[in-house]
Amino acid sequence: MISPENNLADIRQQLDEVQRTFNTLEMRPKESLRDFEYRVKRHSDKLLSLKVAEKVQQEQIEQGAREAEELLKKKIP
């Protein structure tokens, strides 16, 4: 099973790769504006999806930490 921290690191690595690709997108010779816009949108959709996944994973990690802290408080009088 992948730990939440490892999953977050994987998501961030993917996000970095997609961000780099997105930042280097250029219109290809003889490519229509419509096709270029479609490629840009596809990459921006990937970015958005990964950013959401990153946020959700971070929230899950923080929630787990809060729950662990509460459990410790209950065990230690």
C-alpha positions in Angstrom: 0.0 0.0 0.0 1.3 3.4 -0.9 1.6 5.9 2.0 -0.3 9.2 1.7 3.0 11.0 1.7 4.4 8.9 -1.1 1.2 9.4 -3.1 1.5 13.2 -2.6 5.1 13.1 -3.7 4.0 11.2 -6.8 1.2 13.6 -7.6 3.6 16.6 -7.2 6.1 14.9 -9.5 3.4 14.4 -12.2 2.3 18.0 -11.6 5.8 19.3 -12.2 6.1 17.3 -15.4 2.8 18.5 -16.8 3.5 22.1 -15.8 6.9 22.0 -17.6 5.2 20.6 -20.7 2.4 23.1 -20.5 4.9 26.0 -20.2 6.7 24.9 -23.3 3.6 24.4 -25.5 4.0 26.2 -28.8 1.9 26.2 -32.0 3.3 23.6 -34.4 4.0 24.6 -38.0 0.8 24.3 -40.0 -1.2 23.5 -36.9 -4.6 25.2 -36.8 -5.4 27.5 -34.0 -8.3 25.2 -33.0 -5.9 22.2 -32.7 -3.5 24.2 -30.7 -6.2 25.5 -28.4 -7.4 21.9 -27.9 -3.8 20.8 -26.9 -3.5 23.7 -24.5 -6.9 22.8 -23.0 -6.0 19.2 -22.6 -2.8 20.1 -20.7 -4.6 22.7 -18.6 -7.3 20.0 -17.7 -4.4 17.7 -16.6 -2.9 20.5 -14.5 -6.3 21.2 -12.8 -6.9 17.6 -12.2 -3.5 17.1 -10.6 -3.8 20.3 -8.5 -7.2 19.0 -7.2 -5.6 15.6 -6.4 -2.7 17.3 -4.6 -5.1 19.4 -2.5 -7.2 16.3 -1.6 -4.2 14.2 -0.7 -2.8 17.1 1.4 -6.1 17.4 3.2 -6.2 13.7 3.9 -2.7 13.8 5.4 -3.6 16.8 7.6 -6.9 15.1 8.7 -4.9 11.9 9.6 -2.5 14.0 11.7 -5.3 15.8 13.5 -7.0 12.4 14.3 -3.7 11.0 15.5 -3.2 14.0 17.7 -6.6 13.7 19.2 -6.1 10.0 19.9 -2.8 10.8 21.7 -4.5 13.4 23.8 -7.1 10.9 24.8 -4.5 8.3 25.8 -2.2 10.7 27.7 -4.1 12.2 30.6 
